[in-house]
Amino acid sequence: MQERSSVADLTAVLRSELNRYSSGEKLPSSRALVERFRASPVTVSRAVAQLAAEGLVVTRPGSGAFRAHPRTGGRPSADTSWQEVSLNGDGGPEVVPRTVDASGLLVTLTPPPTGVVEFNGGYLHSSLQPERAMAAALARAGRRPGAWSRPPTDGLTELRAWFAREIGPTFTAADVLITAGGQSALATALRALAQPGAPVLVESPTYPGMLAAARAAGLRPVPVPMDADGVRPELLAAAFAATGARVLVCQPLFHNPTGTVLAEARRGEVVRIAREAGAFVVEDDFARHLVHDDAGPLPAALAADDPDGVVVHVCSLTKATSPSFRVGALAARGPVLERLRAIQVVDSLFVPRPLQEAALELVGSPAWGRHLRSVSAELRIRRTAMVAELRRELPGLALPHIPAGGGNLWARLPDSGGGADESAMVAAALRAGVAVAPGRPYFCAEPPSPQVRLSFVAVAGIAEITEGVRRLCTAWEGMLGA
């Protein structure tokens, strides 16, 4: 059982038993709870902390946990309606909408209830994470001289140099800024490259977290359709001409959610079109370390073949390690680098040095290469298993592209008109015990058809994939019979 499930289960049991104790009465000791529930001390500690956060128990260092006294009196009513005006502009003629919809991002970050198969996750399951290697790296990092001192605002030079080598031979440490993961890097890039109210071109569909970041910055995402070879150059050129946009955000390698790779013939063309429009290309290279072992040689980053500084490169260690290992990089050339640096400093000052030191320890260890090879093989096995199960159990579910990298499949539902089937399918799946991500949040305009995103990275293994597809089939059959 995953740790978070164990904590949730124990918390629920302890919560249900609180009525056995009078107000102020001491609860059993942590040792007694460990023995009774055969749980780890960490699980017990987190469960008690959750009850304390809910105001149900009070912890006293050295004494233990006690049932809290009931709260007296209700919370005074308040009028917060005034905030609607304040949060939505000053009433001037050039008000930029500031409503932020993070629902498409939260659907992959919020863990489903216990027992639900997690086909909506976006990060490696704990069994795929290099937990021992990360723990060892963090321990070694903590003992490094100066590990707890303030780092350079741009990041540790050695770590910046490592990212530069990963991007391409023409990059150096001077071209790289260390960021708190890829999401932070995307948000910084969008704010640096476009003014509030400006259009920004995005692939359609695309990553909901980027759309949320763009809208949070007051930008207007404009969709550019894709096909099996990536973003379509002729439509990209037309979109630049029609909107006057100065930014394109794209994922050329193992695109999220479709898994496509930008075709070799289009790579230079996309950069050329942006250059002629006087625009930047934000390259989100999030999945390079999630390549499957049957993919063949990978294309270089767009930034590697860009001497003019058109491409601003975003990459991260997070997807290949752990959601909590938030270390990424921004790479750029020319005056834009100074603007990126300024926004990065204003937003976060710097990435904590111990985490940067741990990242250096991890990527410099033999365990790093072993981990990447292991993940590469396991992702191919999981992808193959999920494709086979879906084709056998749900032949009506179309899989337009089978990816050779990343951690999900993009599936199209039979279209019976509108988007009702998609939301109905997501709801029916959850009732059947499997969580899937709806396709609608991946589009900044009306989607062409109902879709769902099915992840194979966040589950425990093949058995859970098989069970999840079986439950999905049950949900499908229930919809058809309704």
Buried (B, 14 or more C-beta within 10 A) or exposed (E): EBEEBBBBBBBEEBBEEBEEBEEEEEBBEBEEBBEEBEBEEEBBBBBBBBBBEEEBBBBEEEEBBBBBEEEEEEEEEEEEEEEEEEEEEEEEEEEBEEEEEBEBBEBBEEBBEEEBBBBBBBBBBEEBBBEEBBEBBBEBBEEBEEBEEEBEBBBBBEBBBBBBEBBBEEBEBEBBBBBBBBBBBBBBBBBBBBEEEBBBBBBBBBBBBBBBBBBBBBBBBBBBBBEEBBBBBEBBBEBBEEBEBBBBBBBBBBBBBBBBBBBEEBBEBBBEBBBEBEBBBBBBBBBBBBBBBEBEEEBBBBBBBBEEBBBBBBBBBBBBBBBEBBBBBBBBBEEBBEBBBEBBEEEBEBBBBBBBBBBBBBBBBEBBEEBBEEBBEBBBBBBBBBBEBBEEBBEEBBBBBEBBBBBBBBBBBEBEEEBEBBEBBBEBBBEBBBBBBBBBBBBBEEBEEBBBBBBBBBBBBBEBBBBBBBBBBBBBBBBEEE
